[in-house]
Amino acid sequence: MDLDALICQSPGVMAHPGLPAGWVAFVLAAMTGLSAWSLWRPCPGAPRARWLALAALPVVGPHLRAVVTRPVPLVTIRVLVAVVFLYAIYAGLLGTPIPERNLATTLTWTFWWTGIIVAVYFVSSAWCAVCPWDALASWLVRRRLWRRGADTASVNLRVPKSLRSTWPALGMFVGLTWLELGVGVTASPYATAMLGLAMVVLATTSLALFERKAFCRYFCSVGRTLGFYAQLSPLALRPVDPEVCARCQTLDCYHGNEDVEPCPTHLVMGRMRHNTYCTSCGACSLSCPHHNVGWRLRPTGDEAVREARPKWDEAWFVLGLLALTSFHGVTMLPFWEPWMRELARAIHDSGRLLWSFSLSMTFMLALPAALFAVAVEATRRSARHRLEYRRLFATLALPTLPLAFAYHLAHNINHLAREGSGFGQVLLNPLGVGARPLTESEMHLRHLQPLVHQDVLFAAQAGLLLFGFWMAVRILRHRVSRISGPGYPAAMRAMLPTLAFIALVSLFNLWLLMQPMIMRI
């Protein structure tokens, strides 16, 4: 096997190879074909709702219903995840400072952050149901393993109106990205552990002060990211029989009952249309007296096409997600650190380069937003009936969501496949007692033994980019059909600016995948 084909290396730097030219040409050809098809074919009307209630299936249906209507399975998983989380915190605080030898950094940044993004497609926002931050906060404040806590356990303040949006979650996302990439939390087991503890403190404080689970609804950037990505998932918690919910008078799913907490994010199951704020916590399925809540199978992206109605703040969260996922890729290119040092010299920055990083991050956040704003204004001017700008902005932001999701996955599976092969050694020595940093030969060996074959990885990355582009175009076509008015020329004029933005972002993400990528830990 040719080592140079597997590893791109400069003095003191180890990097993953980029996407080969053959796959790049394939993606470009497919994107060109999809773009031409989207402009040639008239925009469709609203698709017919299609779904399958898994609880209604023969043989497996009753078992699936039992899982979501009994507390034992969910509580068991929550306890196990919390134990693993606490042990990772212990390893980060007291174990070796070498990131690739410590459970805290390898589990968090290589496996967990990739794993939950992969999982959201297959099991929707189910990670939120077993989240250790919320589990520990609930046990500390409610002092119950799963049953409803006393009303006096929390102050139960109403969240201020100014915070009842996704702006706090977007602010946290920007802050966490700054800590991760600017301060370098990923390279420090101790800092990773402290960050995990800080999230528990925030969740606990929020639960003690505010009604229900304000942290999950308004503040948690991870939960909101999974909530938006879950709009693309083929799986969702929904009524087994919508007619039962329509006749319901008690709304136990919203209010809870004497044993089960009310919905933590103020949702009514019978009126739910999108997954953005659903944490799949099971409160609705456990409290429903008719056992009418279960997992529903639906076409991929159907919710984003048919049901989602993003608001102004939600549109900005989607754009922030799009910008930050691409920004992660930029910071791992070989030229990034030399460029940061040059910028630091130009602005007389300190040795930690925090001002240089902050300026670059601000630019990378502002540029996509500015380009998208221009595309929205161009669409508004081309529409037969002038629409209110903020409404149009929110409507057209959703097609960019699959671009963020696809690149997020394509980028992270590269880390997982190439940096996860040494995880078995970390499990045998979680604290890294007596361990030393990886030598260059050990790094080479890890890259020679990825978790999946390199060709499979390249195919997956190319496929993900195409999936994101196809889904973005599909959502855009349905959105445009609602705002352009009748007629093919009007629809094409309305679609063209946003389609150009989608193509530009996709080409940039493709270019990022073509470049060598620096190892994370």
TIMIKE-324035 format. One record per residue (C-alpha): residue in one letter; x, y, z. Coordinates in Angstrom, 1 decimal, always signed. Layout:
<nodes>
("A",(X,Y,Z))
...
</nodes>
This chain:
<nodes>
("M",(+0.0,+0.0,+0.0))
("D",(+1.3,+3.4,-1.0))
("L",(+1.7,+5.4,+2.2))
("D",(+1.9,+8.8,+0.4))
("A",(-1.5,+8.1,-1.0))
("L",(-2.9,+7.7,+2.4))
("I",(-1.2,+10.5,+4.4))
("C",(-0.4,+14.0,+3.4))
("Q",(+2.4,+15.3,+5.6))
("S",(+4.4,+18.5,+6.1))
("P",(+7.0,+19.0,+8.8))
("G",(+5.4,+18.5,+12.1))
("V",(+1.9,+18.1,+10.6))
("M",(-0.2,+15.0,+9.9))
("A",(-3.1,+15.4,+7.6))
("H",(-5.8,+13.3,+6.0))
("P",(-5.8,+13.1,+2.1))
("G",(-8.6,+15.0,+0.3))
("L",(-11.3,+13.7,-2.0))
("P",(-9.8,+12.3,-5.3))
("A",(-10.3,+14.0,-8.6))
("G",(-12.5,+11.2,-9.9))
("W",(-15.1,+11.6,-7.1))
("V",(-14.9,+15.4,-7.5))
("A",(-15.7,+15.1,-11.2))
("F",(-18.6,+12.8,-10.4))
("V",(-20.1,+15.2,-7.9))
("L",(-19.7,+18.2,-10.2))
("A",(-21.4,+16.3,-13.1))
("A",(-24.3,+15.2,-10.8))
("M",(-24.8,+18.7,-9.4))
("T",(-24.8,+20.2,-12.9))
("G",(-27.4,+17.6,-14.0))
("L",(-29.6,+18.2,-10.9))
("S",(-29.4,+22.0,-11.4))
("A",(-30.5,+21.7,-15.0))
("W",(-33.3,+19.4,-14.1))
("S",(-34.5,+21.7,-11.3))
("L",(-34.7,+24.6,-13.7))
("W",(-36.2,+22.7,-16.6))
("R",(-39.0,+20.9,-14.7))
("P",(-41.9,+22.9,-13.3))
("C",(-42.0,+23.3,-9.6))
("P",(-44.3,+20.7,-8.0))
("G",(-47.2,+21.4,-5.7))
("A",(-47.4,+20.2,-2.1))
("P",(-46.7,+16.4,-1.9))
("R",(-49.2,+14.1,-0.4))
("A",(-48.5,+13.1,+3.2))
("R",(-47.2,+9.5,+3.4))
("W",(-46.2,+7.8,+6.7))
("L",(-46.3,+4.5,+8.5))
("A",(-47.0,+4.2,+12.2))
("L",(-44.4,+1.6,+13.4))
("A",(-46.6,+0.7,+16.4))
("A",(-49.3,-0.5,+14.0))
("L",(-47.0,-3.1,+12.3))
("P",(-47.7,-6.7,+12.9))
("V",(-45.4,-8.7,+15.2))
("V",(-42.9,-5.9,+15.9))
("G",(-45.5,-3.2,+16.5))
("P",(-46.6,-4.2,+20.0))
("H",(-42.9,-4.5,+21.1))
("L",(-42.1,-1.0,+19.8))
("R",(-45.2,+0.3,+21.5))
("A",(-44.1,-1.3,+24.8))
("V",(-40.7,+0.3,+24.6))
("V",(-42.0,+3.9,+24.3))
("T",(-44.8,+3.5,+26.8))
("R",(-42.8,+2.0,+29.7))
("P",(-40.1,+4.0,+31.6))
("V",(-37.6,+1.2,+32.3))
("P",(-35.9,+1.1,+28.8))
("L",(-35.4,+4.8,+28.7))
("V",(-34.3,+5.2,+32.3))
("T",(-31.8,+2.3,+31.9))
("I",(-30.2,+4.0,+28.9))
("R",(-30.1,+7.4,+30.7))
("V",(-28.3,+5.9,+33.7))
("L",(-25.8,+4.0,+31.5))
("V",(-25.0,+7.2,+29.4))
("A",(-24.7,+9.3,+32.6))
("V",(-22.2,+6.7,+34.0))
("V",(-20.1,+6.8,+30.9))
("F",(-20.2,+10.6,+30.9))
("L",(-19.1,+10.9,+34.5))
("Y",(-16.3,+8.5,+33.9))
("A",(-15.1,+10.5,+30.9))
("I",(-15.2,+13.6,+33.1))
("Y",(-13.1,+11.7,+35.7))
("A",(-10.6,+10.7,+33.0))
("G",(-10.4,+14.3,+31.7))
("L",(-9.8,+15.8,+35.2))
("L",(-7.4,+13.2,+36.5))
("G",(-6.0,+11.4,+33.5))
("T",(-3.2,+12.1,+31.1))
("P",(-3.1,+15.5,+29.4))
("I",(-2.3,+13.8,+26.0))
("P",(-5.5,+14.1,+24.1))
("E",(-5.2,+11.0,+21.9))
("R",(-4.5,+8.9,+25.0))
("N",(-7.4,+10.2,+27.2))
("L",(-11.0,+8.9,+27.1))
("A",(-12.5,+12.4,+27.6))
("T",(-11.1,+13.9,+24.3))
("T",(-11.3,+10.7,+22.1))
("L",(-14.8,+9.8,+23.2))
("T",(-16.2,+13.4,+23.0))
("W",(-14.6,+14.8,+19.9))
("T",(-14.0,+11.7,+17.7))
("F",(-17.0,+9.5,+18.6))
("W",(-19.7,+11.4,+20.4))
("W",(-19.9,+14.5,+18.2))
("T",(-19.8,+12.4,+15.0))
("G",(-22.1,+9.7,+16.4))
("I",(-25.0,+12.0,+17.3))
("I",(-25.0,+13.6,+13.9))
("V",(-25.1,+10.2,+12.2))
("A",(-27.7,+9.0,+14.7))
("V",(-30.1,+11.9,+14.2))
("Y",(-30.9,+10.7,+10.7))
("F",(-31.8,+7.2,+11.9))
("V",(-33.4,+7.9,+15.3))
("S",(-34.3,+11.6,+15.0))
("S",(-33.6,+13.6,+18.2))
("A",(-33.4,+10.5,+20.5))
("W",(-30.0,+11.6,+21.8))
("C",(-31.7,+14.4,+23.7))
("A",(-33.8,+11.7,+25.5))
("V",(-30.7,+10.2,+27.0))
("C",(-28.6,+13.3,+27.3))
("P",(-26.4,+13.2,+30.4))
("W",(-26.5,+16.9,+30.9))
("D",(-30.3,+16.9,+31.3))
("A",(-30.4,+13.6,+33.2))
("L",(-28.0,+14.8,+35.9))
("A",(-29.7,+18.1,+36.1))
("S",(-33.1,+16.4,+36.5))
("W",(-31.9,+14.1,+39.2))
("L",(-30.3,+16.9,+41.1))
("V",(-33.3,+19.3,+40.9))
("R",(-36.2,+16.9,+40.9))
("R",(-34.6,+14.3,+43.1))
("R",(-36.4,+11.5,+41.3))
("L",(-35.0,+8.9,+38.9))
("W",(-37.9,+9.3,+36.5))
("R",(-41.2,+10.2,+38.2))
("R",(-42.6,+13.7,+38.3))
("G",(-40.8,+15.9,+40.9))
("A",(-42.5,+18.2,+43.3))
("D",(-43.6,+21.6,+42.0))
("T",(-41.5,+23.2,+44.7))
("A",(-38.3,+21.7,+43.4))
("S",(-38.0,+24.6,+40.9))
("V",(-38.7,+28.3,+41.1))
("N",(-40.7,+27.8,+37.9))
("L",(-40.1,+31.2,+36.5))
("R",(-41.3,+31.9,+33.0))
("V",(-38.4,+32.4,+30.5))
("P",(-38.2,+36.1,+29.6))
("K",(-39.8,+36.9,+26.3))
("S",(-36.5,+38.2,+24.9))
("L",(-34.9,+34.7,+25.4))
("R",(-37.8,+32.7,+24.0))
("S",(-36.2,+32.0,+20.6))
("T",(-33.2,+30.2,+19.1))
("W",(-30.9,+33.2,+19.5))
("P",(-29.5,+32.0,+22.9))
("A",(-28.8,+28.6,+21.3))
("L",(-27.1,+30.2,+18.4))
("G",(-25.0,+32.3,+20.7))
("M",(-24.0,+29.2,+22.6))
("F",(-23.1,+27.5,+19.4))
("V",(-20.8,+30.4,+18.3))
("G",(-19.3,+30.4,+21.8))
("L",(-18.6,+26.7,+21.9))
("T",(-17.1,+26.9,+18.4))
("W",(-14.8,+29.7,+19.6))
("L",(-13.7,+27.5,+22.6))
("E",(-13.3,+24.4,+20.5))
("L",(-11.3,+25.9,+17.6))
("G",(-10.0,+29.2,+18.9))
("V",(-9.0,+28.2,+22.5))
("G",(-8.3,+24.6,+21.6))
("V",(-10.6,+22.7,+23.9))
("T",(-10.4,+19.6,+21.7))
("A",(-6.6,+19.3,+22.5))
("S",(-7.1,+19.3,+26.3))
("P",(-8.7,+16.5,+28.2))
("Y",(-9.0,+18.8,+31.3))
("A",(-10.7,+21.6,+29.3))
("T",(-13.0,+19.1,+27.7))
("A",(-14.1,+17.7,+31.1))
("M",(-14.6,+21.2,+32.5))
("L",(-16.7,+22.1,+29.4))
("G",(-18.9,+19.0,+30.1))
("L",(-19.3,+20.0,+33.7))
("A",(-20.2,+23.6,+32.7))
("M",(-23.0,+22.2,+30.5))
("V",(-24.4,+20.2,+33.5))
("V",(-24.2,+23.4,+35.6))
("L",(-26.1,+25.4,+33.0))
("A",(-28.7,+22.7,+32.6))
("T",(-29.2,+22.4,+36.4))
("T",(-29.4,+26.2,+37.0))
("S",(-31.9,+26.6,+34.2))
("L",(-34.0,+23.7,+35.5))
("A",(-33.9,+25.1,+39.1))
("L",(-35.0,+28.6,+37.9))
("F",(-37.3,+28.2,+34.9))
("E",(-40.4,+26.3,+34.2))
("R",(-40.1,+22.9,+32.5))
("K",(-36.8,+22.5,+30.6))
("A",(-35.9,+25.9,+29.3))
("F",(-32.3,+24.8,+28.7))
("C",(-33.4,+22.2,+26.2))
("R",(-35.9,+24.4,+24.5))
("Y",(-34.0,+27.7,+24.2))
("F",(-30.4,+27.5,+25.3))
("C",(-28.8,+24.2,+24.3))
("S",(-27.1,+24.5,+20.9))
("V",(-26.6,+20.7,+20.6))
("G",(-30.3,+20.1,+21.1))
("R",(-31.3,+22.8,+18.6))
("T",(-28.8,+21.4,+16.1))
("L",(-30.3,+17.9,+16.4))
("G",(-33.8,+19.4,+16.3))
("F",(-33.2,+21.1,+13.0))
("Y",(-31.4,+18.1,+11.5))
("A",(-34.3,+15.9,+12.7))
("Q",(-36.5,+17.6,+10.1))
("L",(-34.6,+15.5,+7.5))
("S",(-34.9,+12.2,+9.4))
("P",(-37.3,+9.5,+8.2))
("L",(-38.3,+8.9,+11.9))
("A",(-40.3,+11.0,+14.3))
("L",(-42.5,+10.7,+17.4))
("R",(-46.1,+11.3,+16.3))
("P",(-49.7,+10.1,+17.0))
("V",(-50.3,+6.5,+16.0))
("D",(-53.9,+7.5,+15.2))
("P",(-54.4,+11.3,+14.6))
("E",(-58.1,+11.0,+15.3))
("V",(-57.5,+9.8,+18.9))
("C",(-55.5,+13.0,+19.5))
("A",(-58.2,+15.1,+17.9))
("R",(-60.8,+13.8,+20.3))
("C",(-58.5,+14.1,+23.4))
("Q",(-59.7,+16.4,+26.1))
("T",(-57.0,+16.0,+28.8))
("L",(-53.9,+16.8,+26.8))
("D",(-51.7,+14.7,+29.1))
("C",(-48.9,+14.9,+26.6))
("Y",(-48.7,+18.6,+27.3))
("H",(-49.7,+18.8,+31.0))
("G",(-48.3,+15.5,+32.2))
("N",(-49.9,+13.5,+35.0))
("E",(-49.2,+12.6,+38.6))
("D",(-46.3,+10.4,+37.6))
("V",(-45.0,+11.9,+34.3))
("E",(-43.5,+15.3,+33.7))
("P",(-45.3,+17.6,+31.3))
("C",(-43.7,+18.2,+27.9))
("P",(-40.4,+19.9,+28.6))
("T",(-40.6,+22.1,+25.5))
("H",(-44.3,+23.0,+25.6))
("L",(-45.5,+20.8,+22.7))
("V",(-48.9,+19.2,+22.1))
("M",(-48.5,+15.9,+20.3))
("G",(-51.7,+16.1,+18.3))
("R",(-50.7,+19.5,+16.9))
("M",(-47.0,+18.8,+16.3))
("R",(-45.8,+19.4,+12.7))
("H",(-42.0,+19.5,+13.0))
("N",(-39.3,+18.1,+15.2))
("T",(-37.3,+21.3,+15.9))
("Y",(-38.2,+21.4,+19.6))
("C",(-39.0,+17.7,+20.2))
("T",(-36.4,+16.0,+22.5))
("S",(-38.0,+12.5,+22.1))
("C",(-37.9,+12.4,+25.9))
("G",(-40.9,+10.1,+26.1))
("A",(-43.0,+12.3,+28.4))
("C",(-45.9,+12.2,+25.8))
("S",(-45.7,+8.5,+25.2))
("L",(-45.5,+7.7,+28.9))
("S",(-48.4,+10.0,+29.9))
("C",(-50.8,+9.3,+27.0))
("P",(-53.8,+7.4,+28.5))
("H",(-54.5,+5.9,+25.1))
("H",(-50.9,+4.8,+24.3))
("N",(-51.3,+6.7,+21.1))
("V",(-47.8,+8.0,+20.7))
("G",(-45.1,+6.1,+18.8))
("W",(-42.5,+6.2,+16.1))
("R",(-43.6,+7.1,+12.6))
("L",(-41.7,+6.3,+9.4))
("R",(-41.9,+8.9,+6.6))
("P",(-40.0,+9.9,+3.5))
("T",(-36.6,+11.5,+4.1))
("G",(-36.9,+15.2,+4.3))
("D",(-40.7,+15.1,+4.1))
("E",(-41.0,+17.4,+7.1))
("A",(-38.7,+20.0,+5.7))
("V",(-40.6,+19.9,+2.4))
("R",(-44.2,+19.9,+3.7))
("E",(-44.5,+20.9,+7.3))
("A",(-41.7,+23.1,+8.5))
("R",(-42.5,+26.8,+8.9))
("P",(-39.3,+28.4,+10.2))
("K",(-39.4,+31.8,+11.9))
("W",(-37.0,+34.7,+11.6))
("D",(-34.8,+33.5,+14.5))
("E",(-34.9,+29.9,+13.3))
("A",(-33.8,+30.9,+9.8))
("W",(-30.7,+32.6,+11.4))
("F",(-29.9,+29.5,+13.4))
("V",(-30.0,+27.4,+10.2))
("L",(-27.6,+30.0,+8.5))
("G",(-25.4,+30.0,+11.5))
("L",(-25.3,+26.2,+11.4))
("L",(-24.4,+26.3,+7.7))
("A",(-21.6,+28.8,+8.3))
("L",(-20.1,+27.1,+11.3))
("T",(-20.0,+23.7,+9.8))
("S",(-18.0,+25.0,+6.9))
("F",(-15.8,+27.1,+9.2))
("H",(-14.8,+23.9,+11.0))
("G",(-13.5,+22.6,+7.8))
("V",(-11.5,+25.8,+7.0))
("T",(-9.7,+25.7,+10.3))
("M",(-8.4,+22.2,+9.7))
("L",(-6.7,+23.1,+6.3))
("P",(-2.9,+23.1,+6.3))
("F",(-2.7,+26.8,+5.4))
("W",(-4.9,+27.9,+8.3))
("E",(-2.3,+28.2,+11.1))
("P",(+0.3,+30.0,+8.9))
("W",(-2.4,+32.4,+7.7))
("M",(-3.5,+33.1,+11.3))
("R",(+0.1,+33.9,+12.2))
("E",(+0.4,+36.3,+9.3))
("L",(-2.8,+38.0,+10.3))
("A",(-1.6,+38.2,+13.9))
("R",(+1.5,+39.9,+12.9))
("A",(-0.5,+42.4,+10.8))
("I",(-2.8,+43.3,+13.7))
("H",(-0.2,+42.9,+16.4))
("D",(-2.1,+40.0,+18.1))
("S",(-0.9,+38.1,+21.1))
("G",(+0.7,+34.7,+20.9))
("R",(-2.6,+32.8,+21.4))
("L",(-4.0,+34.4,+18.2))
("L",(-7.4,+34.8,+19.7))
("W",(-8.1,+38.2,+18.1))
("S",(-7.0,+36.8,+14.7))
("F",(-9.2,+33.8,+15.1))
("S",(-12.2,+35.9,+16.3))
("L",(-11.9,+38.2,+13.3))
("S",(-11.7,+35.3,+10.9))
("M",(-14.6,+33.6,+12.5))
("T",(-16.7,+36.7,+12.3))
("F",(-15.9,+37.0,+8.6))
("M",(-16.8,+33.4,+7.9))
("L",(-20.1,+33.9,+9.7))
("A",(-20.9,+37.2,+8.0))
("L",(-20.1,+36.2,+4.4))
("P",(-22.7,+33.4,+3.9))
("A",(-25.3,+35.5,+5.6))
("A",(-24.6,+38.5,+3.4))
("L",(-24.6,+36.4,+0.2))
("F",(-27.9,+34.7,+1.3))
("A",(-29.5,+38.1,+2.1))
("V",(-28.6,+39.3,-1.4))
("A",(-30.1,+36.1,-2.9))
("V",(-33.3,+36.7,-0.9))
("E",(-33.6,+40.3,-2.1))
("A",(-33.1,+39.2,-5.7))
("T",(-35.9,+36.6,-5.2))
("R",(-38.2,+39.2,-3.7))
("R",(-37.7,+41.6,-6.6))
("S",(-38.3,+38.8,-9.1))
("A",(-41.5,+37.6,-7.5))
("R",(-44.8,+38.6,-9.1))
("H",(-46.2,+39.6,-5.8))
("R",(-43.7,+41.4,-3.5))
("L",(-43.4,+39.5,-0.3))
("E",(-42.3,+40.8,+3.1))
("Y",(-38.5,+40.4,+3.3))
("R",(-38.3,+38.7,+6.7))
("R",(-41.0,+36.1,+5.8))
("L",(-39.2,+35.4,+2.5))
("F",(-35.8,+35.2,+4.3))
("A",(-37.2,+32.6,+6.7))
("T",(-38.9,+30.6,+3.9))
("L",(-35.8,+30.3,+1.8))
("A",(-33.4,+29.6,+4.7))
("L",(-34.6,+26.0,+5.2))
("P",(-33.2,+24.6,+1.8))
("T",(-29.7,+25.4,+3.2))
("L",(-30.3,+23.0,+6.1))
("P",(-29.4,+19.8,+4.1))
("L",(-26.1,+21.5,+3.0))
("A",(-25.0,+21.9,+6.6))
("F",(-26.1,+18.4,+7.6))
("A",(-24.4,+16.8,+4.6))
("Y",(-21.0,+18.6,+5.1))
("H",(-21.2,+18.1,+8.8))
("L",(-21.4,+14.4,+8.3))
("A",(-18.9,+14.2,+5.5))
("H",(-16.3,+16.1,+7.5))
("N",(-16.8,+14.3,+10.7))
("I",(-16.8,+10.7,+9.3))
("N",(-13.3,+11.5,+8.0))
("H",(-12.2,+12.1,+11.6))
("L",(-14.0,+9.1,+12.9))
("A",(-12.7,+6.7,+10.3))
("R",(-9.1,+7.8,+10.4))
("E",(-8.7,+8.8,+14.1))
("G",(-10.9,+6.2,+15.7))
("S",(-8.8,+3.2,+15.0))
("G",(-6.9,+3.6,+18.3))
("F",(-9.9,+3.8,+20.5))
("G",(-9.6,+0.2,+21.7))
("Q",(-6.3,+1.1,+23.3))
("V",(-7.9,+4.1,+25.0))
("L",(-10.7,+1.9,+26.4))
("L",(-8.0,-0.4,+27.9))
("N",(-6.3,+2.5,+29.6))
("P",(-9.0,+5.3,+29.8))
("L",(-6.8,+7.6,+32.0))
("G",(-3.7,+7.1,+29.8))
("V",(-1.6,+6.0,+32.8))
("G",(+2.0,+5.9,+31.7))
("A",(+1.0,+6.7,+28.1))
("R",(+3.1,+8.8,+25.8))
("P",(+2.1,+10.9,+22.7))
("L",(+1.7,+9.1,+19.4))
("T",(+4.9,+8.8,+17.5))
("E",(+4.9,+9.5,+13.7))
("S",(+5.2,+5.8,+13.0))
("E",(+2.1,+5.2,+15.3))
("M",(+0.2,+7.9,+13.4))
("H",(+1.1,+6.3,+10.1))
("L",(+0.0,+2.9,+11.4))
("R",(-3.4,+4.3,+12.5))
("H",(-3.9,+5.8,+9.1))
("L",(-3.0,+2.5,+7.4))
("Q",(-5.8,+0.8,+9.5))
("P",(-8.8,+3.1,+9.3))
("L",(-12.2,+1.9,+10.6))
("V",(-13.4,+1.7,+7.0))
("H",(-11.6,+1.4,+3.7))
("Q",(-10.5,+4.7,+2.2))
("D",(-12.4,+4.1,-1.0))
("V",(-15.6,+3.5,+1.0))
("L",(-15.0,+6.7,+2.9))
("F",(-14.5,+8.8,-0.3))
("A",(-17.7,+7.3,-1.7))
("A",(-19.6,+8.2,+1.4))
("Q",(-18.3,+11.7,+1.4))
("A",(-19.2,+12.2,-2.2))
("G",(-22.6,+10.6,-1.7))
("L",(-23.3,+12.8,+1.3))
("L",(-22.6,+16.0,-0.6))
("L",(-24.8,+14.9,-3.4))
("F",(-27.6,+14.0,-0.9))
("G",(-27.3,+17.4,+0.7))
("F",(-27.5,+19.2,-2.7))
("W",(-30.4,+17.1,-4.0))
("M",(-32.4,+17.6,-0.8))
("A",(-31.7,+21.3,-0.8))
("V",(-32.9,+21.6,-4.4))
("R",(-36.0,+19.5,-3.6))
("I",(-37.0,+21.7,-0.6))
("L",(-36.3,+24.8,-2.6))
("R",(-38.6,+23.8,-5.5))
("H",(-41.5,+23.2,-3.1))
("R",(-40.9,+26.4,-1.3))
("V",(-40.7,+28.4,-4.5))
("S",(-43.9,+26.9,-5.8))
("R",(-45.7,+28.6,-2.8))
("I",(-44.3,+32.1,-3.4))
("S",(-43.7,+32.5,-7.1))
("G",(-47.3,+32.5,-8.4))
("P",(-48.4,+30.4,-11.4))
("G",(-46.3,+29.8,-14.4))
("Y",(-43.0,+28.2,-15.1))
("P",(-41.0,+31.4,-16.0))
("A",(-42.0,+33.1,-12.7))
("A",(-41.0,+30.0,-10.7))
("M",(-37.6,+29.8,-12.4))
("R",(-36.9,+33.5,-11.8))
("A",(-37.8,+33.1,-8.1))
("M",(-35.7,+30.0,-7.7))
("L",(-32.5,+31.0,-9.5))
("P",(-30.9,+33.3,-6.9))
("T",(-31.3,+30.8,-4.0))
("L",(-30.2,+27.9,-6.3))
("A",(-27.1,+29.9,-7.1))
("F",(-26.4,+30.3,-3.4))
("I",(-27.0,+26.6,-2.8))
("A",(-24.6,+25.7,-5.7))
("L",(-21.9,+28.1,-4.4))
("V",(-22.0,+26.7,-0.9))
("S",(-21.9,+23.1,-2.2))
("L",(-18.9,+23.9,-4.4))
("F",(-17.1,+25.5,-1.5))
("N",(-17.8,+22.4,+0.7))
("L",(-16.6,+20.2,-2.1))
("W",(-13.4,+22.2,-2.4))
("L",(-12.9,+21.8,+1.4))
("L",(-13.2,+18.0,+1.1))
("M",(-10.7,+18.0,-1.7))
("Q",(-8.0,+19.6,+0.6))
("P",(-5.8,+17.7,+3.0))
("M",(-7.3,+17.9,+6.5))
("I",(-5.2,+18.2,+9.7))
("M",(-5.8,+15.6,+12.4))
("R",(-8.0,+16.9,+15.3))
("I",(-6.4,+15.0,+18.1))
</nodes>
